[in-house]
């Protein structure tokens, strides 16, 4: 990816919270890593976090949630575990970083729970949002970047051993994608949708253009 534009638009991200989202196989994590590097190359301090995880406690919860050998759990229990991990992450890492005026970049946040455990899993959205408000309190993303890709392309990209959530099959993944797209439609001020079917460089450029446009 090219270096930051000369107008210094990345400076306007200091003290902001951006979340990178998308179904498994969308290329989200690749683009997230590229944007983290772009910000750091421009000289900015970045707090990068992933979900579930990002703290000692949250990483333990991550193991329980994603390990294919974990005991069977209800979808509501799963949602609550994600939120418990998130509560610790917000208190320990995200809120302090925002107070230091750092750029906070997260690989997944509440939008994921609404898509995976809500739209695809059947937990009522109002229940998820109620728990999210308790877990996150005043910390909400300034922008959620959603990488969108069709199911066939996503499946072709998932050439590794799948975790417990990823192993749920094509219909579940289809519902997850629809959950993401619904959130973008319902809250376009907070979300931006990126067509992730192109090359890594093409998607990176589209991502940067979209983010720059929101913080011009």
C-alpha positions as CSV (number, residue, x, y, z in Angstrom):
1,X,0.0,0.0,0.0
2,X,1.2,3.5,-0.7
3,X,2.2,5.8,2.1
4,X,-0.3,8.2,3.7
5,X,-1.5,11.1,1.5
6,X,0.3,14.4,1.9
7,X,-2.6,16.2,3.4
8,X,-2.1,14.3,6.6
9,X,-5.7,13.0,6.9
10,X,-4.5,10.3,9.3
11,X,-3.9,13.0,11.8
12,X,-7.6,13.4,12.1
13,X,-7.9,9.8,13.4
14,X,-6.1,10.5,16.6
15,X,-8.4,9.9,19.5
16,X,-10.8,8.0,17.2
17,X,-12.0,4.4,17.4
18,X,-12.3,2.5,14.1
19,X,-13.5,-1.1,13.8
20,X,-12.8,-3.5,10.9
21,X,-15.5,-6.1,10.3
22,X,-16.6,-8.7,7.8
23,X,-17.5,-12.3,7.4
24,X,-14.8,-15.0,7.7
25,X,-12.9,-15.1,4.4
26,X,-13.6,-11.4,3.6
27,X,-10.0,-10.4,3.9
28,X,-10.7,-8.2,6.9
29,X,-7.7,-9.1,8.9
30,X,-5.3,-8.5,6.0
31,X,-6.7,-5.1,5.4
32,X,-6.8,-4.4,9.1
33,X,-3.0,-5.2,9.4
34,X,-2.3,-3.0,6.4
35,X,-4.1,0.0,7.9
36,X,-2.3,-0.5,11.2
37,X,1.0,-0.3,9.3
38,X,-0.1,2.7,7.3
39,X,-0.9,4.6,10.5
40,X,2.3,3.6,12.2
41,X,4.4,4.4,9.1
42,X,2.9,7.9,9.2
43,X,4.2,8.3,12.8
44,X,1.0,7.8,14.8
45,X,0.6,5.8,18.0
46,X,-1.8,2.9,17.4
47,X,-3.6,0.8,19.9
48,X,-4.5,-2.4,17.9
49,X,-6.8,-4.9,19.4
50,X,-8.5,-8.1,18.3
51,X,-11.7,-9.7,19.4
52,X,-12.2,-11.9,21.2
53,X,-8.9,-11.2,22.9
54,X,-6.6,-8.4,23.5
55,X,-6.0,-8.8,27.2
56,X,-4.9,-11.7,29.4
57,X,-8.5,-12.5,30.5
58,X,-10.0,-11.9,27.0
59,X,-7.5,-14.3,25.4
60,X,-8.5,-17.0,27.9
61,X,-12.1,-16.4,26.8
62,X,-11.1,-16.5,23.2
63,X,-9.7,-20.0,23.6
64,X,-13.0,-21.2,25.1
65,X,-15.1,-19.6,22.3
66,X,-13.0,-20.7,19.3
67,X,-11.5,-24.0,20.2
68,X,-13.4,-26.8,18.3
69,X,-12.9,-29.0,21.4
70,X,-14.7,-26.6,23.7
71,X,-17.8,-28.0,25.4
72,X,-21.1,-27.2,23.7
73,X,-22.6,-23.9,24.7
74,X,-25.9,-22.1,24.0
75,X,-25.8,-19.2,21.6
76,X,-26.8,-16.9,24.4
77,X,-23.9,-18.1,26.6
78,X,-21.7,-17.5,23.6
79,X,-22.9,-14.0,23.2
80,X,-22.3,-13.2,26.9
81,X,-18.8,-14.6,26.7
82,X,-18.0,-12.3,23.8
83,X,-19.3,-9.4,25.8
84,X,-17.3,-10.3,28.9
85,X,-14.2,-10.4,26.8
86,X,-15.2,-7.0,25.3
87,X,-15.9,-5.4,28.7
88,X,-12.3,-6.2,29.8
89,X,-10.9,-5.0,26.5
90,X,-12.7,-1.7,26.7
91,X,-11.7,-1.1,30.3
92,X,-8.1,-2.3,30.1
93,X,-7.0,-1.2,26.6
94,X,-9.5,0.8,24.5
95,X,-10.7,3.5,26.9
96,X,-7.2,4.4,28.2
97,X,-5.8,4.6,24.6
98,X,-8.6,7.0,23.6
99,X,-7.8,9.1,26.6
100,X,-4.2,9.2,25.5
101,X,-5.5,10.4,22.1
102,X,-4.1,7.4,20.2
103,X,-5.7,5.9,17.1
104,X,-7.6,2.8,18.3
105,X,-8.1,0.1,15.6
106,X,-10.1,-3.1,16.4
107,X,-10.4,-6.3,14.5
108,X,-14.1,-6.9,15.3
109,X,-16.4,-5.4,18.0
110,X,-20.1,-5.3,18.7
111,X,-21.1,-5.4,15.0
112,X,-19.7,-9.0,14.9
113,X,-21.9,-10.1,17.8
114,X,-25.0,-8.6,16.1
115,X,-24.1,-10.4,12.9
116,X,-23.0,-13.8,14.2
117,X,-25.0,-14.4,17.4
118,X,-27.8,-12.1,16.5
119,X,-28.8,-12.2,12.8
120,X,-27.3,-15.7,12.2
121,X,-27.7,-17.1,15.7
122,X,-31.1,-15.9,16.6
123,X,-30.4,-13.9,19.8
124,X,-32.7,-10.8,19.7
125,X,-30.9,-7.7,18.7
126,X,-32.3,-5.7,21.6
127,X,-30.8,-8.3,24.1
128,X,-27.4,-8.0,22.5
129,X,-27.5,-4.2,22.5
130,X,-28.6,-4.1,26.2
131,X,-25.6,-6.3,27.2
132,X,-23.3,-4.3,24.9
133,X,-24.3,-1.0,26.6
134,X,-23.4,-2.6,29.9
135,X,-20.1,-3.9,28.6
136,X,-18.9,-0.9,26.6
137,X,-20.7,2.0,28.4
138,X,-19.6,5.2,26.6
139,X,-17.1,3.5,24.2
140,X,-18.5,3.0,20.7
141,X,-16.8,3.1,17.3
142,X,-16.5,6.3,15.4
143,X,-16.6,4.2,12.2
144,X,-17.1,0.5,11.4
145,X,-15.5,-0.6,8.1
146,X,-17.3,-3.7,6.8
147,X,-15.6,-5.8,4.1
148,X,-18.2,-7.5,2.0
149,X,-17.6,-10.6,-0.2
150,X,-19.9,-13.3,-1.6
151,X,-20.0,-16.6,0.1
152,X,-18.2,-18.5,-2.7
153,X,-15.3,-16.2,-2.7
154,X,-15.1,-16.2,1.1
155,X,-15.1,-20.0,1.2
156,X,-12.3,-20.2,-1.4
157,X,-10.2,-17.9,0.8
158,X,-10.6,-20.0,3.9
159,X,-7.8,-22.5,3.2
160,X,-6.9,-23.2,6.8
161,X,-8.3,-25.2,9.7
162,X,-11.6,-23.6,10.8
163,X,-12.3,-22.6,14.3
164,X,-15.6,-23.5,16.2
165,X,-17.5,-20.5,14.8
166,X,-16.2,-20.8,11.3
167,X,-17.2,-24.5,11.1
168,X,-20.9,-23.8,11.2
169,X,-21.5,-24.2,7.5
170,X,-22.6,-22.2,4.4
171,X,-26.1,-21.2,5.5
172,X,-24.8,-19.8,8.8
173,X,-22.1,-17.8,6.9
174,X,-24.8,-16.5,4.5
175,X,-26.8,-15.2,7.4
176,X,-23.8,-13.6,8.9
177,X,-23.1,-11.7,5.7
178,X,-26.8,-10.6,5.5
179,X,-26.5,-9.4,9.2
180,X,-23.5,-7.2,8.3
181,X,-25.2,-5.7,5.3
182,X,-28.4,-5.0,7.3
183,X,-26.4,-3.1,9.8
184,X,-24.8,-1.0,7.1
185,X,-28.2,-0.2,5.7
186,X,-29.7,0.7,9.0
187,X,-26.9,2.9,10.3
188,X,-25.0,4.3,7.3
189,X,-23.6,7.1,9.4
190,X,-21.5,4.7,11.5
191,X,-20.8,2.1,8.9
192,X,-19.1,1.9,5.5
193,X,-19.3,-1.1,3.1
194,X,-16.2,-2.1,1.1
195,X,-16.4,-4.4,-1.9
196,X,-13.7,-6.9,-0.9
197,X,-13.8,-9.1,-4.1
198,X,-10.8,-7.3,-5.7
199,X,-7.1,-7.7,-5.2
200,X,-5.5,-6.9,-1.9
201,X,-4.2,-3.6,-3.3
202,X,-7.6,-2.6,-4.8
203,X,-9.4,-3.3,-1.6
204,X,-6.8,-1.4,0.4
205,X,-7.3,1.7,-1.8
206,X,-11.0,1.5,-1.5
207,X,-10.7,1.2,2.3
208,X,-8.4,4.2,2.6
209,X,-10.6,6.3,0.2
210,X,-13.7,5.4,2.3
211,X,-12.1,6.2,5.7
212,X,-10.5,9.4,4.4
213,X,-13.9,10.5,3.0
214,X,-15.5,10.1,6.5
215,X,-12.8,12.1,8.3
216,X,-12.2,14.8,5.6
